[in-house]
Amino acid sequence: MARRRGAPTHDPRTDARERTLLMLYEAETKGIEPRAVLEAQVIRPDEQTAALVVGVGERRAELDQVIGAHSHGWTLARMPAIDRNVLRLGAYELADRPDVPVAVVIDEAVELAKRFSTDDSGRFVNGVLSALAPVLRST
């Protein structure tokens, strides 16, 4: 049976990315640090989610700079908040998670963008992360 688009995958890493995205989005919309959102959870998130939320939060300024430099024609402020946070998560994984293949990082980010953002977000996220991959994986 084929998986329907947008259906849960039940893969722990995919689930952790989704939870991370939702916490990053919550932090941004509330104007608080991602770590504060993480610490406010009633049920303690799994280790992978916690590591991603903290990692993105700690490197947000640096991630925003590199994303802004490679999102030609788009400022971060002009992007939908979900796209911005999907890109932060993807850029973080490209930079700090060399154990995760580039194709997996990009595919997972594109799927999150398609599921939670606009009709054009998947293509946009794919283009930006594809441009970031050689930069972030070469250092």
Helices and strands as residue ranges (DSSP letters): H 12-30, H 34-39, H 47-58, H 60-70, G 76-78, H 81-96, H 102-116, H 121-137
